[in-house]
């Protein structure tokens, strides 16, 4: 009799464990459910290389896609090229960082509204021994002057990107070195990650956004030698492409992504990005 009771008790326990296991699996499945895809599910985002090279978009977009069912196609280039893609009808929205170019985009009727939402700082990086002696400069303009006077190598984006536009503004109108006449000044015509790699190989200085540099720092023999200052602030904006100006724009998709990027969940993710790995946020949200 005792043997029968023991077998019965064991069967009850096994059934209980199985039921618990089934419930746990259902909960896990429910949590991993992806939202159904909207009718027009593809959103074309044309953006600057820095938000991609820094890892921010690969960090954010899977969350958005899972929650909404949209698929974001990211085209990454310098700001000038990113804006041109939108004007050519190959984007639904842009995420860039060159205020003057953004305002021109709006003035021509291609954009709906400029929405600045986050910033970081440009920094000047260079060899650890700082041959041009820029560490104690008060601003980027004086640092550039010392680099030029010393003939130390400098890698420029040279690609009409937001970073390149910021560099030209620091040099002053019409005062940027001519790469054909100054062998120390290298106009790369490449994205931020490639330029940092070049500067590293050449022992050169480079103007970069801080986020991209920190994301690559472990592979570079360069230091941040100058940072912050008003001429180094780097603001990012979202702009939906105007469907009345450009055919084929996914208006609903662009609005969905912009609303999410400006919402509380994305704001928290952006504020946290970089904290664990670098001990500092790579991007700072503008006050709403």
PALO-402097 format. One record per atom (N, C-alpha, C): residue number from 1; atom name; x, y, z. Coordinates in steps of 0.1 Angstrom, whole numbers. Each point is the difference from the previous one (the first is absolute). Layout:
N
  paza  torkol     xx     yy     zz
   NUM      CA      X      Y      Z
...
This chain:
288
  paza  torkol     xx     yy     zz
     1       N      8    -12      0
     1      CA     -8     12      0
     1       C      9     13      0
     2       N     10     -1      9
     2      CA      9     12      0
     2       C      7      2    -13
     3       N      3    -11     -7
     3      CA      7      1    -13
     3       C     -9      7    -10
     4       N    -13     -4      0
     4      CA    -10      6    -10
     4       C     -1     15      3
     5       N     -1      4     13
     5      CA     -1     14      4
     5       C     12      8     -5
     6       N     12     -6      2
     6      CA     12      7     -4
     6       C      1      2    -15
     7       N     -5    -10     -8
     7      CA      0      2    -15
     7       C    -10     10     -4
     8       N    -12      0      7
     8      CA    -10     11     -3
     8       C      5     14      3
     9       N      7      1     11
     9      CA      5     13      4
     9       C     11      5    -10
    10       N      8     -9     -5
    10      CA     10      3    -10
    10       C     -6      5    -13
    11       N    -11     -7     -4
    11      CA     -7      4    -12
    11       C     -6     14      1
    12       N     -6      3     11
    12      CA     -6     13      3
    12       C     11     11     -1
    13       N     12     -2      6
    13      CA     10      9      0
    13       C      6      2    -15
    14       N      1    -10     -7
    14      CA      4      1    -14
    14       C     -9      8     -8
    15       N    -13     -2      2
    15      CA    -10      7     -8
    15       C      0     15      4
    16       N      2      3     13
    16      CA      1     14      4
    16       C     12      7     -6
    17       N     12     -7      0
    17      CA     12      6     -6
    17       C     -3      3    -15
    18       N     -7    -10     -7
    18      CA     -2      2    -14
    18       C     -9     12     -3
    19       N    -10      1      9
    19      CA    -10     12     -1
    19       C      8     13      1
    20       N      8      0     11
    20      CA      8     13      2
    20       C      9      3    -12
    21       N      7    -11     -5
    21      CA      8      2    -11
    21       C     -7      6    -12
    22       N    -12     -6     -2
    22      CA     -8      5    -12
    22       C     -4     14      2
    23       N     -4      5     12
    23      CA     -3     14      2
    23       C     12      9     -2
    24       N     11     -4      4
    24      CA     12      8     -1
    24       C      4      2    -15
    25       N     -2    -11     -8
    25      CA      3      1    -14
    25       C    -10      9     -7
    26       N    -13      0      4
    26      CA    -10      9     -6
    26       C      4     14      3
    27       N      4      3     12
    27      CA      3     14      4
    27       C     12      5     -8
    28       N     10     -9     -2
    28      CA     12      4     -7
    28       C     -4      3    -15
    29       N     -9     -9     -5
    29      CA     -4      2    -14
    29       C     -8     13     -1
    30       N     -8      3      9
    30      CA     -8     12      0
    30       C      9     13      0
    31       N     10     -1      8
    31      CA      9     12      2
    31       C      8      2    -13
    32       N      3    -11     -8
    32      CA      8      2    -12
    32       C     -8      2    -12
    33       N    -14      2      1
    33      CA     -8      2    -11
    33       C      3     13     -7
    34       N      1      0    -13
    34      CA      3     12     -7
    34       C    -13      6     -6
    35       N     -1     13      0
    35      CA    -12      6     -5
    35       C     -2     -3    -15
    36       N    -13     -1     -4
    36      CA     -3     -3    -14
    36       C      5     12     -9
    37       N      5     -3    -12
    37      CA      5     10     -9
    37       C    -11      9     -5
    38       N      2     13      0
    38      CA     -9      9     -7
    38       C     -1     -2    -15
    39       N    -10      6     -6
    39      CA     -2     -2    -14
    39       C     13      4     -8
    40       N      5     11      3
    40      CA     12      5     -6
    40       C     11     -1     10
    41       N      7    -11      1
    41      CA      8     -3     12
    41       C     14      5     -1
    42       N      5      5    -11
    42      CA     14      4     -1
    42       C      1     15      1
    43       N      9      4      9
    43      CA      3     14      2
    43       C     15      2     -4
    44       N      2     10     -9
    44      CA     13      3     -5
    44       C      6     12      8
    45       N     10     -3      8
    45      CA      6     10      8
    45       C     14      4     -6
    46       N      2     12     -4
    46      CA     12      5     -5
    46       C      7      8     11
    47       N     12     -4      3
    47      CA      6      5     12
    47       C     15      2     -1
    48       N      6      7      9
    48      CA     14      3      1
    48       C      7    -13      5
    49       N     13     -1     -3
    49      CA      8    -12      4
    49       C      2     -1     15
    50       N      0     11      7
    50      CA      3      0     14
    50       C    -10     -7      9
    51       N    -13      1     -3
    51      CA    -10     -7      8
    51       C      1    -15     -3
    52       N      5     -4    -12
    52      CA      2    -14     -3
    52       C     13     -5      5
    53       N     11      7     -3
    53      CA     13     -5      4
    53       C      1     -1     16
    54       N     -7      9      7
    54      CA      1      0     14
    54       C     -8    -12      6
    55       N     -8     -7     -8
    55      CA     -8    -11      5
    55       C    -14      4      5
    56       N     -4     13     -1
    56      CA    -12      4      6
    56       C    -12     -6     -7
    57       N      0      1    -14
    57      CA    -12     -5     -7
    57       C     -1    -15      1
    58       N     11     -7     -1
    58      CA     -1    -15      1
    58       C     -6     -4     14
    59       N      2      9     10
    59      CA     -5     -2     14
    59       C    -14      3      1
    60       N     -5     11     -7
    60      CA    -14      5      2
    60       C    -10     -7    -10
    61       N      4     -2    -12
    61      CA    -10     -4    -10
    61       C     -6    -13      2
    62       N      7    -11      5
    62      CA     -6    -12      2
    62       C    -12      1     10
    63       N      1      8     10
    63      CA    -11      2      9
    63       C    -12      6     -7
    64       N      2     11     -8
    64      CA    -11      6     -7
    64       C     -6    -10     -9
    65       N      8     -8     -8
    65      CA     -5     -9    -10
    65       C     -9    -11      7
    66       N      5     -5     11
    66      CA     -7    -11      7
    66       C    -14      5      6
    67       N      0     13      4
    67      CA    -12      5      6
    67       C    -10      4    -10
    68       N      4      4    -12
    68      CA     -9      6    -10
    68       C     -2     -9    -12
    69       N      8     -9     -3
    69      CA     -1     -8    -12
    69       C      6      7    -13
    70       N      6     12      2
    70      CA      6      6    -11
    70       C     14     -5     -2
    71       N      6      1    -12
    71      CA     14     -3     -3
    71       C      6     13     -5
    72       N     11      4      7
    72      CA      7     12     -3
    72       C     12     -3     -9
    73       N      1      5    -12
    73      CA     11     -1     -9
    73       C      9     12      2
    74       N     12     -2      5
    74      CA      9     12      4
    74       C     10      2    -12
    75       N      0     12     -5
    75      CA     10      4     -9
    75       C      9     10      7
    76       N     13     -3      1
    76      CA      9      8      8
    76       C     10      7     -9
    77       N      1     13      2
    77      CA     10      8     -8
    77       C      2     13      7
    78       N      9      8     -6
    78      CA      2     14      6
    78       C    -14      7     -1
    79       N     -1     11      8
    79      CA    -13      7      0
    79       C     -4      5    -14
    80       N     10      6     -8
    80      CA     -4      5    -13
    80       C     -5    -11     -9
    81       N      6    -12      0
    81      CA     -5    -11     -8
    81       C    -13     -6      6
    82       N     -1      0     13
    82      CA    -13     -5      6
    82       C    -12      9     -4
    83       N      2     13      0
    83      CA    -10      9     -4
    83       C     -3     -1    -15
    84       N     10     -2     -8
    84      CA     -2     -1    -14
    84       C     -9    -13     -3
    85       N      3    -11      7
    85      CA     -8    -12     -2
    85       C    -15      3      2
    86       N     -3      8     10
    86      CA    -14      4      3
    86       C     -6      9    -11
    87       N      8      9     -5
    87      CA     -4      9    -11
    87       C     -3     -8    -13
    88       N      8    -11     -1
    88      CA     -1     -9    -12
    88       C    -12    -10      1
    89       N     -7      0     11
    89      CA    -11     -9      2
    89       C      3    -13      5
    90       N     12     -1      7
    90      CA      5    -13      5
    90       C     -1     -2     15
    91       N     -8      9      7
    91      CA     -1     -1     14
    91       C    -13      5      5
    92       N     -5     -5     11
    92      CA    -12      5      6
    92       C      3     10     11
    93       N     11      0      6
    93      CA      4     10     10
    93       C     16      0      1
    94       N      5     11      6
    94      CA     14      1      1
    94       C      4      2     15
    95       N     11     -4      4
    95      CA      6      2     13
    95       C     14      6     -2
    96       N      2     13      2
    96      CA     13      6     -4
    96       C      4     10     10
    97       N     12      7     -2
    97      CA      5      9     10
    97       C      7     12     -7
    98       N     -7      7     -8
    98      CA      6     12     -6
    98       C    -11     11     -2
    99       N     -2      9     10
    99      CA    -12      8      1
    99       C     -2      8    -13
   100       N     10      6     -6
   100      CA     -2      8    -12
   100       C     -5     -8    -11
   101       N      6    -12     -2
   101      CA     -5     -9    -11
   101       C    -14     -5      2
   102       N     -3     -2     13
   102      CA    -14     -4      4
   102       C    -10     11     -4
   103       N      4     12      4
   103      CA     -9     12     -3
   103       C     -2      2    -15
   104       N     10     -2     -8
   104      CA      0      1    -14
   104       C    -10    -11     -6
   105       N      1    -12      6
   105      CA     -9    -11     -4
   105       C    -14      3      2
   106       N     -3      7     11
   106      CA    -14      4      3
   106       C     -4     11     -9
   107       N      9     10     -2
   107      CA     -3     12     -8
   107       C     -4     -4    -15
   108       N      6    -11     -4
   108      CA     -3     -5    -14
   108       C    -13     -8      0
   109       N     -6     -3     11
   109      CA    -12     -7      1
   109       C      1    -15      1
   110       N     12     -5      2
   110      CA      2    -14      1
   110       C     -4     -6     13
   111       N      1      8     11
   111      CA     -2     -5     13
   111       C    -13      6      7
   112       N     -5     -8      9
   112      CA    -13      5      7
   112       C      4      9     12
   113       N      9     -5      9
   113      CA      3      8     12
   113       C     13     -5      5
   114       N      9      9      4
   114      CA     13     -3      6
   114       C     -2     -3     15
   115       N      3    -11      5
   115      CA     -2     -4     14
   115       C     14     -4      7
   116       N      7     10      5
   116      CA     12     -3      7
   116       C     -3     -7     13
   117       N      7    -11      3
   117      CA     -4     -8     12
   117       C     12     -5      8
   118       N     12      0     -5
   118      CA     12     -4      9
   118       C     12      6     -6
   119       N     11     -1      8
   119      CA     13      6     -4
   119       C     11     -8      7
   120       N     12      2     -6
   120      CA     12     -4      7
   120       C     10     11     -4
   121       N     13     -3      2
   121      CA     10     10     -3
   121       C     10     -5    -10
   122       N      4      8     -9
   122      CA     12     -3     -8
   122       C     12      1      9
   123       N     10     -8     -3
   123      CA     12      0      7
   123       C     12      0    -10
   124       N     11      5      4
   124      CA     12     -2     -8
   124       C      8    -11      6
   125       N      3    -10     -8
   125      CA      8    -11      5
   125       C     14      0     -7
   126       N     10     -6      6
   126      CA     13      0     -6
   126       C      9     -9      7
   127       N     13      0     -4
   127      CA     10     -9      6
   127       C      2      4     15
   128       N      3    -10      8
   128      CA      1      2     14
   128       C     11     10      4
   129       N     10      2     -8
   129      CA     11      9      3
   129       C     -4     14     -5
   130       N    -11      2     -7
   130      CA     -5     13     -4
   130       C     11      9     -6
   131       N      5     -3    -11
   131      CA     12      7     -6
   131       C     -4     15     -3
   132       N    -12      4     -2
   132      CA     -4     14     -3
   132       C     -3      7     13
   133       N     -1     -7     11
   133      CA     -2      7     13
   133       C    -13      7      2
   134       N    -11     -8     -3
   134      CA    -13      7      0
   134       C     -8     -2     13
   135       N      5     -8      9
   135      CA     -7     -4     12
   135       C     -5     12      8
   136       N      7     11      0
   136      CA     -3     11      8
   136       C     -7     11     -7
   137       N     -4     -3    -13
   137      CA     -7     11     -8
   137       C    -14      2      6
   138       N     -4     13     -1
   138      CA    -13      4      5
   138       C    -12     -4     -8
   139       N      3     -2    -13
   139      CA    -11     -4     -9
   139       C      6     -8    -13
   140       N     -9     -5     -8
   140      CA      4     -7    -12
   140       C      7      8    -10
   141       N     -4     13     -1
   141      CA      7      8    -10
   141       C     14      2      3
   142       N      4      3     12
   142      CA     14      1      4
   142       C      7    -13     -1
   143       N     -6    -11      2
   143      CA      6    -13     -1
   143       C      3     -3    -15
   144       N     -9      3     -9
   144      CA      2     -1    -14
   144       C     12      8     -5
   145       N      1     12      6
   145      CA     11      9     -4
   145       C     14     -6      4
   146       N      0     -6     12
   146      CA     13     -6      4
   146       C      3    -12     -8
   147       N    -10     -8     -4
   147      CA      2    -12     -8
   147       C      6      5    -14
   148       N     -6     10     -5
   148      CA      5      5    -13
   148       C     14      6      1
   149       N      3      7     10
   149      CA     13      6      2
   149       C     11    -10      2
   150       N     -4    -11      6
   150      CA     10    -11      3
   150       C      2     -9    -12
   151       N    -10      0    -10
   151      CA      1     -9    -11
   151       C     -3    -14      4
   152       N     -7     -2     11
   152      CA     -4    -14      4
   152       C    -11     -5     -9
   153       N      0    -12     -2
   153      CA    -10     -6     -9
   153       C    -14      2      6
   154       N    -10      2     -9
   154      CA    -14      2      4
   154       C     -9     -7    -10
   155       N     -8     -9      5
   155      CA     -9     -7     -9
   155       C    -14      7      0
   156       N     -5      5    -11
   156      CA    -13      6     -1
   156       C    -10     -9     -7
   157       N    -12      0      4
   157      CA    -10     -8     -7
   157       C     -1      3    -15
   158       N      0     13     -3
   158      CA      0      4    -14
   158       C    -12     -5     -8
   159       N    -11     -2      6
   159      CA    -11     -7     -6
   159       C    -14      7      1
   160       N      1     13      3
   160      CA    -13      8      1
   160       C     -9     -5     11
   161       N      6     -7     10
   161      CA     -8     -5     11
   161       C     -2     11     11
   162       N     -8     -3     10
   162      CA     -2      9     11
   162       C     13      3      7
   163       N      8    -10      1
   163      CA     14      2      7
   163       C      9      8     -9
   164       N      0     -2    -13
   164      CA      8      8     -9
   164       C     -5     14      0
   165       N    -13      3      0
   165      CA     -5     13      0
   165       C      4      7     13
   166       N      0     -7     11
   166      CA      4      5     13
   166       C     15      4      0
   167       N      8     -9     -6
   167      CA     14      3     -2
   167       C      3     13     -8
   168       N     -7      1    -11
   168      CA      2     12     -9
   168       C     -4     13      8
   169       N    -11     -1      8
   169      CA     -4     11      7
   169       C     11      4     11
   170       N      6    -10      6
   170      CA     11      3      9
   170       C     12      7     -7
   171       N      4     -5    -11
   171      CA     11      6     -8
   171       C     -4     15     -3
   172       N    -12      3     -3
   172      CA     -4     13     -4
   172       C     -3      0    -15
   173       N     -9      8     -4
   173      CA     -4      0    -14
   173       C     12      2    -10
   174       N      2     -9     -9
   174      CA     10      1    -10
   174       C     14     -2      6
   175       N      2     -4     12
   175      CA     13     -1      6
   175       C      5    -15      2
   176       N     -8     -9     -3
   176      CA      4    -14      1
   176       C     11     -3     -9
   177       N     10     -8      4
   177      CA     12     -4     -8
   177       C     -4     -6    -13
   178       N      7      2    -10
   178      CA     -2     -7    -13
   178       C      9    -13      0
   179       N     -7    -12     -1
   179      CA      8    -12      1
   179       C     10     -2    -12
   180       N     -3      8    -11
   180      CA      9     -1    -11
   180       C     13      7      3
   181       N      0     10      9
   181      CA     12      8      3
   181       C      6     -3     14
   182       N     -8     -6      8
   182      CA      5     -3     14
   182       C      0    -15      2
   183       N     12     -6     -1
   183      CA      1    -15      1
   183       C     -3     -5     14
   184       N     -1      8     10
   184      CA     -3     -4     14
   184       C    -15     -2      1
   185       N     -8      6     -9
   185      CA    -15      1      1
   185       C     -6    -11     -9
   186       N     -5    -10      5
   186      CA     -5    -11     -8
   186       C    -16      0     -1
   187       N     -5      2    -12
   187      CA    -14      0     -2
   187       C     -4    -14     -4
   188       N     -7     -7      9
   188      CA     -2    -14     -2
   188       C    -12     -4     -8
   189       N    -11      8      1
   189      CA    -12     -3     -8
   189       C     -6    -13      5
   190       N      1     -2     13
   190      CA     -5    -13      6
   190       C     -8      3     13
   191       N     -6    -10      5
   191      CA     -8      1     12
   191       C      8      1     12
   192       N     -6      2     12
   192      CA      7      3     12
   192       C      9    -12      5
   193       N     -5    -11     -1
   193      CA      8    -12      5
   193       C     12     -2     -9
   194       N     -1      2    -13
   194      CA     11     -2     -9
   194       C     11     11      3
   195       N     -5     12      2
   195      CA      9     11      3
   195       C      8     -2     13
   196       N     -7     -5     10
   196      CA      7     -3     12
   196       C     11    -11     -2
   197       N     -3    -10     -7
   197      CA      9    -10     -3
   197       C     12      6     -8
   198       N     -2      9     -9
   198      CA     11      6     -8
   198       C      8      8     10
   199       N     -6      8      8
   199      CA      7      9      9
   199       C      9     -9     10
   200       N     -5    -11      4
   200      CA      7     -9      9
   200       C     12     -5     -7
   201       N     -1     -4    -13
   201      CA     11     -6     -8
   201       C     11     11     -3
   202       N     -5     12     -2
   202      CA     10     11     -3
   202       C      5      8     11
   203       N     -5     -3     12
   203      CA      4      8     12
   203       C     -5     15     -2
   204       N    -12      1     -5
   204      CA     -6     13     -4
   204       C    -10      5     10
   205       N     -4     13     -1
   205      CA    -11      6      8
   205       C    -13     -2     -9
   206       N    -11      1      7
   206      CA    -13     -2     -7
   206       C    -11      6      8
   207       N     -9      7     -6
   207      CA    -12      5      6
   207       C    -11    -11     -1
   208       N     -6     -5     11
   208      CA     -9    -10      0
   208       C    -11      2     10
   209       N    -12     -6     -2
   209      CA    -10      0     11
   209       C      5     -9     11
   210       N     -2      3     12
   210      CA      5     -7     12
   210       C     -5    -14      0
   211       N    -13     -2     -4
   211      CA     -6    -13      1
   211       C      7    -10     -8
   212       N      3      3    -13
   212      CA      7     -9     -9
   212       C     14     -3      5
   213       N      7     10      5
   213      CA     13     -2      5
   213       C      0    -10     12
   214       N     -9      2     10
   214      CA     -1     -9     11
   214       C     -3    -14     -3
   215       N     -9     -1    -11
   215      CA     -4    -14     -4
   215       C     12     -7     -6
   216       N     10      7     -5
   216      CA     12     -6     -7
   216       C     12      1      8
   217       N      0      6     11
   217      CA     12      4      8
   217       C     10    -11      3
   218       N     -6    -12      3
   218      CA      8    -11      4
   218       C      9     -5    -12
   219       N     -3      3    -12
   219      CA      8     -4    -11
   219       C      9     12     -6
   220       N      0     11      7
   220      CA      8     12     -4
   220       C     11      3      9
   221       N     10      6     -5
   221      CA     11      6      8
   221       C     -1     15      0
   222       N    -12      5      1
   222      CA     -2     14      0
   222       C     -7      4     14
   223       N      2     13      4
   223      CA     -6      5     12
   223       C     -9     12     -4
   224       N    -10      2      8
   224      CA     -8     13     -1
   224       C      9     11      6
   225       N      3     10     -8
   225      CA      9     10      4
   225       C     -7     14      2
   226       N    -12      1     -6
   226      CA     -8     12      3
   226       C    -14     -4     -2
   227       N     -9      5      9
   227      CA    -14     -3      0
   227       C     -8     11      6
   228       N    -13      0     -4
   228      CA    -10     10      5
   228       C      3     14     -6
   229       N     -7      9      5
   229      CA      1     14     -5
   229       C    -12      2    -10
   230       N     -5     12     -2
   230      CA    -11      2     -8
   230       C      2     -3    -15
   231       N     13      1     -4
   231      CA      2     -3    -14
   231       C      2    -15     -3
   232       N     -2     -8     11
   232      CA      1    -15     -1
   232       C    -13     -7      2
   233       N    -11      7      3
   233      CA    -13     -6      3
   233       C     -6     -6    -13
   234       N     -6    -11      0
   234      CA     -4     -8    -11
   234       C    -14     -5      2
   235       N    -10      8     -6
   235      CA    -14     -3      2
   235       C     -6     -8    -12
   236       N     -8    -10      4
   236      CA     -6     -9    -10
   236       C    -15      3     -1
   237       N     -5     -1    -12
   237      CA    -14      3     -2
   237       C     -7    -11     -9
   238       N    -13     -2      2
   238      CA     -8     -8     -8
   238       C     -9      9     -9
   239       N     -1     -4    -13
   239      CA     -9      7     -9
   239       C     -7    -10     -9
   240       N    -13      0      0
   240      CA     -8     -8     -9
   240       C      0      6    -14
   241       N      1     -8    -10
   241      CA      0      5    -14
   241       C    -15      4     -4
   242       N     -1     11     -7
   242      CA    -13      5     -3
   242       C     -7     -8    -11
   243       N    -11     -7      2
   243      CA     -6     -8    -10
   243       C     -6      8    -11
   244       N     -2     13      2
   244      CA     -6      9    -10
   244       C     11      4    -10
   245       N     13     -2      4
   245      CA     11      4     -9
   245       C      6    -12     -6
   246       N      0    -11      7
   246      CA      7    -12     -5
   246       C    -10    -12     -1
   247       N      0     -7    -11
   247      CA     -9    -11     -2
   247       C      5    -12      8
   248       N     -9     -9      4
   248      CA      3    -13      6
   248       C      5      0     14
   249       N     -3     11      7
   249      CA      5      1     14
   249       C    -10     -8      9
   250       N      6     -8      9
   250      CA     -8     -7     10
   250       C     -2     10     12
   251       N    -11      8     -2
   251      CA     -3     10     10
   251       C     -3     -5     14
   252       N     -8    -11      0
   252      CA     -4     -6     13
   252       C     12     -6      7
   253       N      9     -7     -8
   253      CA     11     -6      6
   253       C     10     10      5
   254       N      2     11     -7
   254      CA      9     10      4
   254       C     -5      6     14
   255       N    -13      3      0
   255      CA     -6      6     12
   255       C      2    -10     12
   256       N     -2    -13     -3
   256      CA      1    -10     11
   256       C     14      0      6
   257       N     10      0     -9
   257      CA     14     -1      5
   257       C      3     13      7
   258       N     -4     12     -5
   258      CA      3     12      7
   258       C     -7      1     14
   259       N    -12     -4      0
   259      CA     -7      0     13
   259       C      6     -9     10
   260       N      5    -12     -4
   260      CA      7     -9      9
   260       C     13      5      4
   261       N      8      6     -9
   261      CA     13      5      3
   261       C     -1     12     10
   262       N    -11      7      0
   262      CA     -2     12      9
   262       C     -7     -4     12
   263       N     -5    -13      1
   263      CA     -7     -4     12
   263       C      8     -4     12
   264       N     -7     -4     11
   264      CA      7     -2     12
   264       C      9    -13      0
   265       N     -5    -10     -7
   265      CA      8    -13     -1
   265       C     14      3     -7
   266       N     -1      6    -12
   266      CA     13      2     -7
   266       C      8     10      7
   267       N     -6     10      7
   267      CA      8     10      7
   267       C      8     -7     11
   268       N     -6    -10      7
   268      CA      7     -7     11
   268       C     12     -8     -6
   269       N     -3     -7    -11
   269      CA     10     -8     -7
   269       C     12      8     -4
   270       N     -3     12     -6
   270      CA     11      9     -4
   270       C      8      5     11
   271       N     -7      4     11
   271      CA      7      5     12
   271       C      9    -11      6
   272       N     -4    -12     -1
   272      CA      7    -11      6
   272       C     12     -5     -9
   273       N     -1      3    -13
   273      CA     10     -5     -9
   273       C     14      4      2
   274       N      9     -9      3
   274      CA     14      3      3
   274       C      3     -1     14
   275       N    -10      1      9
   275      CA      3      1     14
   275       C      7    -13      5
   276       N     -5    -11     -4
   276      CA      6    -13      5
   276       C     14     -2     -5
   277       N      2      3    -13
   277      CA     13     -3     -6
   277       C     10     11      2
   278       N     -4     12     -1
   278      CA      9     11      1
   278       C     -1      9     13
   279       N    -10     -3      8
   279      CA     -2      8     12
   279       C     -6     14     -3
   280       N     -4      2    -12
   280      CA     -6     14     -4
   280       C    -10     -2    -11
   281       N    -10      7      0
   281      CA    -10      0    -12
   281       C      7      6    -12
   282       N     -2     -7    -12
   282      CA      7      5    -12
   282       C     -8     11     -6
   283       N    -13      1      3
   283      CA     -9     11     -5
   283       C     -8      5     12
   284       N     -3     13     -1
   284      CA     -7      7     10
   284       C    -13      6     -6
   285       N    -11     -3      7
   285      CA    -13      5     -6
   285       C     -2     15      3
   286       N     -5      7    -10
   286      CA     -4     14      2
   286       C    -12      1      9
   287       N     -1     10      8
   287      CA    -11      2      9
   287       C    -13      2     -9
   288       N    -11     -6      4
   288      CA    -12      1     -8
   288       C     -8     13      4
